[in-house]
Amino acid sequence: MTVIAVDGPAASGKGTLAAGLARHFGLPQLDTGLLYRAVGRAVMEADGAPDFEARAVSAARALDAARIDPYDLLTAEMGVMASKVAVFPGVRAALFAAQRDFARQPGGAVLDGRDIGTVIAPDATAKLFILADPQVRAERRARQLEARGITVNRAEILRQIEERDARDRNAPHGGFHPAEDAVLLDTSRLDIDAALKAAIAIVEDVIARGSAS
């Protein structure tokens, strides 16, 4: 069984690389961030309300992962909402089982998110932690949205990414806490083809070393 954990901060490219790794190794993939984005969207109108946490936990418990539509969740605003609900232990507990079950399915899987290598799949075959400069990440997110016909404000996207980075630095499960045995991959100066080639090489090296031991 091969389990590949791909973690990293917002817009680092981890989702794109996870999808490429899944295709290369013939494994199913789960973007765990979509689960938190879906919960965030469900309670966004209650943001700042006294019962915001309780509503977020309730939404997480009621979430049907099979009905999630990624198209409506890939905005910078939904990324901010995801980071807000992800700090609640009740939300994380509600979504934990589904993620762990996906990771443990026969044959293995690729999961990307923010605590895959540390919490969801600490015994993963290979762990990658994807890094990139905030300016680079903001530009990538802007181009992603523009490709969908969405008008963007680059300064606002950068502000949201930096805000989420700050929140993650203060969260023990956040996107700035790689597993001790994770391999760091900085994609700031790499295009997607070069980044995927590097990621594949990392995983293949880890598998080879594991087979030789």
Secondary structure, DSSP 8 states (H G I E B T S, - for coil): -EEEEEE-STTSSHHHHHHHHHHHHT--EEETHHHHHHHHHHHGGGTTSTTHHHHHHHHHHH--GGG--GGGT-SHHHHHHHHHHHT-HHHHHHHHHHHHHHHTSTTEEEEEESSIIIII-TT-SEEEEEE--HHHHHHHHHHHHHTTT----HHHHHHHHHHHHHHHHTSTTSTT---TT-EEEE-TT--HHHHHHHHHHHHHHHHHHHHH-
